[in-house]
Each structure stands twice: as C-alpha cells, then as structure tokens.
C-alpha cells in the first residue's frame, strides 16, 4: 500500500495531508490543564498525519509526538509527520524516526519533505460557554481559518462546529471520526472577515474568535476533556 497525496474526495486522513501544504494550526487547550503533572512535562512537537505498516510504539493518526519521542518503522512501515517548529510535513519509510525540538531525524528513507505554514496556538478558558483567551505568534489576537475550513481533533468530545457572524450561524460542520470539513455546496467564508467558532460537545460549548485567510488550512483542535 502507498500513502497517497490528498484530494477533496479522499478519506479524512488523506484529506489532512493535502491541506497541510497550506496549514493554519490552532491548538485548543483548557487553561486548567496547565498544572503540574508528568503528562505535561514535554510539550507536543509534532503531529502524526497518517501511517501504515508496522510502527513501534503504536501511534494513531491525529496523535501528537513530543520532543525525544522515537518511533521504529519496520520495512513496511511508513509515516507522515508534521513538525510544529520546523513547519514541515515529512514522509518517512523504515528505520528510526526521532522527534527533536527543531526538526526530525531518521535512519530510514526520507520520502518527501514539504514546507507548511507554521502553527498557531489558541488557549480556551476552563469551563462551559467561555470565550477563548488567545496566544498566537506575531501578536495576532485571533486564529485564522480557511474560507472552507477543515478541522482535525486530537481527541473525542466535540460533536459539531458552528461558525457564526454577528451572532448568526453561517455554517455547521458535523464531526465524524475526529474530522470535520466545510459542507460542499455551502458558500465559503469571506476572506478578511471576523467570525466566531463554537465547538459544541455533549457537556459544553466553547468559542474562539477567528478571521479568514484564503491560504490557511487545517485547524488542529484539542477538545475539552
């Protein structure tokens, strides 16, 4: 099997690969998880976009990797990884893959490497119905999404997304298999305009301010636990 590049009619995982070519990443964390604990010792450094074959230890698509994590790929093992700081998406086959602070090293075959847009980070306030506090590079105050936004979720918990303008919903995205895409046949969002994104789960709704850019891509979301 070959890991194919993305097209609009491909599976959700392959859809992620193409959109990462012009990616706008937003990582949504609750302020309350910032406390001490071993799980928070290493911040996420990369995202697994797709994989196939034997990879050890086992990882899943749309899971994060931290600095120092090492994966062993068998001869049939392939993986696509997006490194946050290096702003690249890399495809590896076989050998060992090690996540560093500024990039990725491999003893196997580097099939391809593509520059992508650097990540943005959004931090949500703790609790339901709270407006997001935003921490972004370059002094930006809102996250940026595509005119036809695509969302990948790092965990379960969000059932649907509403995108609102002046309090009115202009689009609804249903979440399936931790993936949501702007509905076909729906008019795109207006580039440069301001919107509110509502992440709706079974227990809470949380919102984040957003603006729209034509070259933005996938938005990565860490749902509320």
GUDRENFI-70465 format. One line per 3 residues: their letters; for each residue z, x negated, y of N, C-alpha, C. Coordinates in steps of 0.02 Angstrom, whole numbers, plus 32768, in hexadecimal, padded with zeros to 4 digits. Layout:
A	Z/X/Y/Z/X/Y/Z/X/Y | ...
This chain:
XXX	8000/7FD5/7FC4/8000/8000/8000/8000/7FD4/803E | 7FDE/7FEB/8072/7FDA/7FC7/80B1/7FFD/7FF0/80E6 | 8021/7FCF/8113/803F/7FF1/814C/8009/7FF9/8181
XXX	7FF3/8036/818B/7FBA/8042/81B7/7FD0/804A/81FF | 7FA4/8038/822F/7FB2/8048/8275/7FB2/8093/8281 | 7FCC/80A7/82BA/7FDA/80EC/82C6/7F9E/8113/82E0
XXX	7F9D/8153/82D1/7F70/8181/82F3/7F96/81C2/82FF | 7F7B/81ED/8328/7FA1/8229/833C/7FA9/8259/8302 | 7F82/8252/82CE/7F87/8280/8295/7FAB/825F/825B
XXX	7FCB/8226/8265/7FED/8202/8230/8033/821D/8227 | 8058/81FF/81F7/809C/8213/81EA/80C9/81FE/8223 | 8106/821B/8229/8133/8207/8260/8140/81BD/8263
XXX	8149/819C/822A/8159/8154/822C/811D/812D/8246 | 80E0/813F/8230/80A6/811B/8249/8098/812B/8292 | 80AA/8168/82A7/80A3/8179/82EE/80CB/814A/8319
XXX	8105/8136/8302/812F/8109/8329/810C/80C7/8335 | 80E7/80AD/8305/80C9/806B/830C/8098/8068/8345 | 806C/809B/834D/803C/809A/8383/805E/80A3/83C6
XXX	808D/80D2/83CA/80AD/80DE/840A/80D5/80A2/8421 | 80EB/8077/83F3/8110/803B/8409/80E5/800A/842E | 80A2/8013/842D/8077/7FE6/8452/8083/7FED/849D
XXX	8097/8029/84B3/80A9/8034/84F9/80EB/8059/84F9 | 8120/8036/84E6/815E/8058/84D6/818D/805A/8511 | 81B1/8091/8517/81E8/8097/8546/8224/80AC/851E
XXX	8252/807E/8512/828B/808C/84E5/82C7/80A1/850E | 82E9/80D5/84F8/8328/80E9/8517/835A/80F2/84E0 | 8392/80CD/84E4/83C5/80D1/84B0/83FF/80F9/84CB
XXX	840F/8131/84AC/8441/815F/84C5/8481/8156/849E | 84B6/813D/84C0/84F7/8131/84A1/852C/8159/84C6 | 855D/8173/84A3/8596/8193/84C4/85C4/815E/84E0
XXX	85DF/816B/851B/860D/813B/8539/864A/8130/850D | 865B/8162/84E7/8698/815E/84BE/8693/812E/8485 | 8657/8118/8470/8652/80EA/8437/8658/80A1/844D
XXX	8666/8095/848B/8668/8051/84A4/86AA/802E/8495 | 86D7/804F/8471/8717/8031/8462/8712/7FFB/842E | 8748/7FD9/841E/8747/7FA1/83EF/873A/7FB9/83A8
XXX	8721/7F8C/837F/8714/7F9D/8339/86DF/7F6F/831E | 86E1/7F5E/82DE/86B2/7F2F/82C1/866A/7F46/82C3 | 865D/7F88/82C1/8619/7FA0/82C2/85F7/7F92/8304
XXX	861E/7F86/8339/8602/7F7B/837B/85FF/7F31/838D | 860F/7F05/835F/8612/7EBE/836D/85CF/7EA2/8381 | 8599/7EB8/8361/8557/7EA0/8370/852C/7ED9/838A
XXX	8511/7ED1/83C5/84E7/7F06/83E1/84A3/7F06/83BE | 8483/7F40/83BA/8441/7F44/839C/840F/7F16/83BF | 83E7/7EF3/8398/83B6/7EC4/83B4/836E/7ED8/83A3
XXX	8365/7F04/8371/8322/7F15/835B/8323/7F58/8337 | 82E8/7F74/832F/82DF/7FB4/830D/82AD/7FAD/82D4 | 82BF/7FC7/8299/828F/7FCA/8262/8260/8005/826F
XXX	8220/7FF7/8277/81EF/802B/8283/81D5/8048/8242 | 81C5/801D/8212/81AD/8034/81D1/81B4/7FFC/819F | 81B4/800D/815F/81B7/7FDA/812A/819D/7FF7/80EA
XXX	818E/7FCA/80BB/817A/7FDE/8078/8189/7FA5/8048 | 818A/7FB5/8008/819A/7F83/7FD6/81E4/7F74/7FD4 | 81F5/7F3A/7FB7/823B/7F27/7FAD/8255/7EFF/7FE8
XXX	8289/7F19/8008/82AA/7EF8/8041/82F5/7EFA/8033 | 8316/7EC0/8038/835D/7EBB/802A/8381/7E98/8064 | 83BB/7EB2/807A/83D9/7EF2/8066/83AE/7F2D/807B
XXX	83BA/7F67/805D/8392/7FA1/806C/839B/7FB7/80B4 | 8364/7FC7/80D5/8365/7FE3/8118/8336/801E/8119 | 833D/8048/814B/8313/8083/8150/82E9/807F/8190
XXX	82AF/80A0/8191/828B/80A6/81D1/82B7/80C7/8205 | 82AF/80B1/8243/82D5/80CA/827C/831F/80B7/8278 | 832E/807F/8257/8372/8064/8258/8371/8023/8280
XXX	83AB/8011/829B/83B0/7FD6/82C7/83C9/7F9A/82A1 | 83B7/7F5E/82BC/83CE/7F1F/82A1/83F0/7EF8/82D9 | 8424/7ED2/82C7/844A/7EAB/82F7/8437/7E62/82F3
XXX	8448/7E3C/8327/843E/7DF3/8326/8461/7DD5/82E9 | 843E/7DAB/82C5/845A/7D8C/8289/8449/7DB0/8249 | 8432/7DEE/824D/841E/7E11/8210/83E3/7DEE/81EF
XXX	83E5/7DEA/81AC/83B0/7DC9/8186/8398/7DF6/814E | 8358/7DFF/8149/8339/7E28/8116/830E/7DFC/80E9 | 8311/7E0A/80A8/82E7/7DE7/8078/82B2/7E17/805E
XXX	8273/7E03/8068/823A/7E2B/8053/821D/7E0E/8014 | 8216/7E38/7FE0/81F4/7E21/7FA3/81A9/7E19/7FB1 | 8185/7E03/7F7F/813D/7DF8/7F89/8119/7E38/7FA0
XXX	8133/7E72/7F8A/8114/7EB1/7F9E/8135/7ECF/7FDC | 8166/7EAC/7FF9/818B/7EC7/8031/8169/7EBA/8074 | 8165/7EEE/809C/814A/7EE9/80E0/8178/7F10/810F
XXX	817C/7EFA/814D/81A6/7F1D/817E/818A/7F14/81C4 | 8190/7F48/81EC/817E/7F45/8233/81BE/7F4C/825B | 81CB/7F1D/8288/8209/7F1B/82AF/81F8/7F15/82F9
XXX	821B/7F3D/8321/8217/7F37/836A/8254/7F12/8383 | 824B/7ED8/83A4/8283/7EB1/83BF/828D/7EC4/8408 | 82CA/7ED9/8418/82D7/7EF4/845B/82D0/7EC1/8493
XXX	82EE/7E86/848A/82EE/7E54/84C0/82AA/7E31/84C6 | 828B/7E23/848C/824A/7E01/848E/8211/7E2F/84A2 | 821D/7E70/849C/81EA/7EA2/84AF/81AB/7E99/8486
XXX	81B4/7E92/8445/817B/7E8C/8417/8187/7EB7/83DA | 8150/7ECE/83BC/8151/7EF0/837C/812F/7EC2/834A | 8151/7EB1/8313/8138/7E7F/82E4/8135/7E9D/829E
XXX	8101/7E88/827A/80F5/7E9F/8235/80FA/7E61/8208 | 8128/7E64/81D7/8134/7E2C/81AA/8127/7E40/8162 | 8115/7E0D/813A/810B/7E18/80F2/812B/7DDE/80CC
XXX	8158/7DEF/809D/8178/7DBD/8073/81A8/7D90/8099 | 81CF/7D67/8074/81FC/7D36/8092/823A/7D55/80B0 | 825D/7D2C/80D8/8299/7D43/80FB/8289/7D50/8144
XXX	82A6/7D84/815F/829F/7D96/81A5/82E4/7D96/81C4 | 82ED/7D6E/81F9/832E/7D67/821A/832A/7D7E/8262 | 8358/7DAA/8276/8359/7DC4/82BA/8381/7D96/82E7
XXX	8362/7D7D/831C/8384/7D54/834D/838F/7D79/838E | 83B2/7D59/83BC/83C0/7D79/83FC/8380/7D82/8425 | 8352/7D53/841F/8315/7D54/8448/82D5/7D5E/8420
XXX	82DB/7D65/83DF/829F/7D6E/83B7/82AF/7D71/836D | 827B/7D6D/8344/8281/7D73/82FC/8261/7D37/82DB | 8283/7D1C/82A8/8267/7CE5/8281/8258/7CFD/823A
XXX	8224/7CE0/821C/8213/7CF3/81D7/81FC/7CB6/81B0 | 820B/7CB6/8170/81F1/7C83/8142/81B4/7C9D/811D | 81A4/7CDD/8129/816B/7CFB/8108/812E/7CFD/8135
XXX	8104/7D2F/8129/80C5/7D36/814F/80D1/7D63/818C | 80BC/7D4B/81C6/80BC/7D74/8202/8077/7D95/8208 | 8074/7DD5/81F8/8033/7DF7/81F5/8018/7E04/823A
XXX	8044/7E1A/8268/802E/7E29/82AC/806A/7E2A/82DA | 805D/7E20/831A/8091/7E24/834E/8072/7E42/838C | 808F/7E77/83A7/8074/7E9B/83E0/80A8/7EA1/8417
XXX	8096/7E8E/8453/80C3/7E97/848C/80CA/7EE1/849C | 8108/7EF5/84AB/8116/7F3B/84BD/8141/7F3D/84FB | 8148/7F78/8518/8172/7F80/8553/81BB/7F76/8541
XXX	81E0/7F53/856C/8226/7F44/855E/8251/7F83/855F | 8289/7F82/8539/82B2/7FBE/8533/82D9/7FD0/8571 | 82E8/8010/8578/8317/802A/85A9/8354/8045/8584
XXX	838C/804A/85A5/83C9/8063/8585/83E6/809B/85AE | 83F6/80D3/858D/8416/810C/85AC/8458/8118/858A | 848E/811F/85AF/84D0/812A/8592/84E8/8170/85A5
XXX	84F4/819A/8572/850B/81DE/857E/8556/81E0/8584 | 856F/820B/85B1/85B6/8217/85B6/85CF/823A/8577 | 860F/8231/8568/862B/824F/852C/8635/8299/8535
XXX	8627/82BF/8500/8634/8306/8500/85F6/832F/850E | 85FC/8370/8504/85C4/839E/850B/85B3/83AA/8554 | 8573/83BA/8560/855C/83D1/85A1/856E/83A0/85D9
XXX	8569/835F/85CB/8576/832C/85FD/8534/830C/8611 | 852C/82FE/8651/84F1/82DC/8669/84F6/8292/8658 | 84BF/8274/8645/84BF/822E/8630/84CE/8200/866A
XXX	84F7/81CF/865E/84FC/8197/868C/84C9/8164/8675 | 84A5/8147/86A3/8469/8120/8691/8472/80D7/86A3 | 8463/80AC/8674/8463/8064/867F/841E/804A/866A
XXX	83F5/8038/869A/83B1/8023/868B/83A3/7FE0/86AC | 8373/7FBB/8690/835F/7F7C/86AD/833B/7F89/86EF | 833F/7F57/871C/8319/7F5B/875A/8335/7F8D/878C
XXX	8372/7FA4/8782/8390/7FD1/87B2/8376/8019/87AE | 8351/802A/877A/8338/806E/8774/8372/809E/8766 | 836B/80DC/877C/83A1/810D/8775/8390/8143/8742
XXX	8354/8144/8727/8340/8176/86F5/8319/8153/86BE | 8318/8173/8684/82EE/8159/864F/82A6/8171/865A | 8277/814F/863B/8231/815E/8645/8213/8174/8603
XXX	81F0/81AC/8603/81D0/81C6/85C7/8185/81CE/85D3 | 8160/81D5/859D/8119/81E0/85A0/810A/8227/85B6 | 80CD/8232/85D0/80B9/8275/85E3/80B6/82A4/85A6
XXX	80AC/8286/856B/80B1/82AA/852C/80E6/8285/8502 | 8125/8290/8510/815A/8266/84F5/8162/826B/84A9 | 8179/8234/848C/8188/822E/8445/81CF/8212/843F
XXX	81F7/822E/8413/823C/821A/840A/8249/8207/83C1 | 826D/81D0/83B7/8285/81BC/8375/82D1/81B9/8378 | 82F3/81D5/8346/833C/81DA/8345/8358/81AA/8311
XXX	838C/8185/8326/83AC/8155/82F9/83DB/8176/82C8 | 83EB/81B5/82D2/8417/81DA/82A5/8409/8223/82AC | 8425/824A/827D/841F/8292/8281/844C/82AE/82B8
XXX	8441/82ED/82CA/846E/830D/82F9/844C/8335/832F | 840E/8323/8340/83E8/8347/8373/83B6/8375/8350 | 83B5/83B5/8364/8389/83E6/8345/8349/83F1/836E
XXX	834F/83ED/83AE/8313/83F6/83D8/831F/83D7/841D | 82E9/83CE/8441/82EC/83B2/8484/82CA/83E2/84B4 | 82EA/83EF/84EC/82CA/8415/8522/82BE/83E6/855D
XXX	8284/83E9/8578/8275/83C4/85B6/826F/83F7/85EE | 8298/83EC/8622/829F/841E/8657/828B/8401/869A | 8273/842D/86C5/8264/841B/870A/827E/8452/8737
XXX	82AA/843F/8765/82CA/846E/8792/82EC/84A6/876C | 830B/8493/8733/8332/84C3/870C/830B/84EC/86DB | 82CA/84E7/86DB/82A0/850F/86AE/8282/84E2/8677
XXX	8283/84FA/8639/8267/84D5/8602/821A/84D5/8606 | 81FE/8499/8604/81B5/8493/8605/8199/847D/85C2 | 81C6/8469/8594/81B0/8455/8552/81EA/8450/8522
XXX	81DF/8463/84E4/8212/845F/84B0/81F6/8437/8475 | 821B/8405/845E/8207/83DC/8426/8238/83E7/83ED | 8220/83FD/83B4/8249/8405/8379/8251/83C2/8356
XXX	828D/83B3/833F/829B/8373/831E/8297/837E/82D2 | 826E/8356/82B1/8268/8358/8268/8265/8311/824E | 828F/8302/821C/8291/82BE/8200/829F/8289/8235
XXX	82CB/829B/8265/82E0/826D/829B/82A5/825A/82C7 | 8278/8288/82D0/823B/827A/82F7/8227/82B9/831D | 8211/82B0/835B/81FA/82E9/8383/81BF/82D2/83AF
XXX	818D/82FC/83B3/8151/82EB/83DA/813D/8327/8406 | 8124/8318/8441/810D/834B/846F/80DA/8378/844C | 80E3/83BB/8450/80B8/83E8/842A/806F/83E4/8440
XXX	8043/83E4/840F/7FFB/83E6/841E/7FEB/8427/8440 | 7FBD/8424/8470/7FAA/8460/8494/7FD5/846F/84D1 | 800D/8449/84D9/8038/8452/8513/8023/8422/854A
XXX	801F/843B/8587/800A/8410/85BF/803A/83D5/85C6 | 8020/8399/85D5/804C/835E/85DC/807A/8364/8618 | 80AF/833D/8618/80DB/8338/8652/80B6/8315/868B
XXX	80CE/8320/86C7/80AD/8303/8702/80C6/82BC/870E | 8098/828D/8710/80A9/8247/871B/80CA/823F/8760 | 8103/821D/8761/8128/8212/879F/815A/8247/87B0
XXX	8158/827F/878C/8186/82B6/879A/81C9/82AB/8779 | 81FC/82CD/8792/823F/82C9/8775/824E/8304/8748 | 8270/82F6/8710/8281/8329/86DF/82C8/831E/86C6
XXX	82E0/834E/86A0/831F/8348/867C/8311/8352/8632 | 832C/8324/8609/8324/832A/85C0/8366/8343/85A3 | 8362/8379/857E/839D/8396/855D/8398/838A/8512
XXX	83C8/8365/84F7/83CC/8358/84AF/83FC/838B/8491 | 83E3/83B8/8468/8409/83F1/8451/8419/83E8/8407 | 845A/83E6/83F7/8472/83E0/83B3/849A/841D/839F
XXX	84B7/841A/8364/84DE/8453/834C/851E/845D/8373 | 853B/8428/838F/857C/842C/83B0/8579/8420/83FB | 8543/8403/8414/8543/83F0/845A/84FC/83EB/8474
XXX	84F7/83EF/84B6/84B8/83E1/84DA/84C8/83AD/850E | 84A0/8377/850D/84A9/8342/853F/8467/8336/8563 | 846B/8324/85A2/8430/831F/85CB/8429/82DA/85EA
XXX	83EB/82C8/85FA/83DC/8289/861B/83A3/8293/864B | 83A8/8275/8687/8372/8278/86B7/8339/824C/869F | 82FB/8261/86AE/82C1/823A/8698/8289/8240/86CB
XXX	825F/820D/86CD/8220/8211/86F1/81E8/8201/86C0 | 81AB/820C/86D5/8172/8208/86A7/8142/81D1/86BD | 812D/81A8/868C/80FB/8174/8698/80C6/8179/8663
XXX	8088/8170/8677/8051/8178/8648/8050/8143/8612 | 806E/8107/861F/806C/80D2/85EE/80AD/80CB/85C7 | 80DC/80F9/85D0/811A/80F8/85A9/810C/8111/8563
XXX	813A/8101/8534/812D/8114/84EE/816A/8133/84CE | 817A/811B/8493/81B0/8137/846A/81F3/8130/848E | 821C/8164/8488/8261/8163/84A0/828F/8163/8464
XXX	82BA/8130/845E/82E8/812A/8426/832B/8149/8439 | 8346/8174/840F/8381/819B/841F/83B8/818F/83EC | 83F5/8180/8403/8430/817F/83D9/8456/81BF/83E5
XXX	8452/81EF/83B7/8473/8230/83C3/84BF/822A/83C3 | 84DF/825F/83DC/8528/8263/83DA/853E/826C/8392 | 8574/8249/837F/8590/8252/833D/85AE/8298/8335
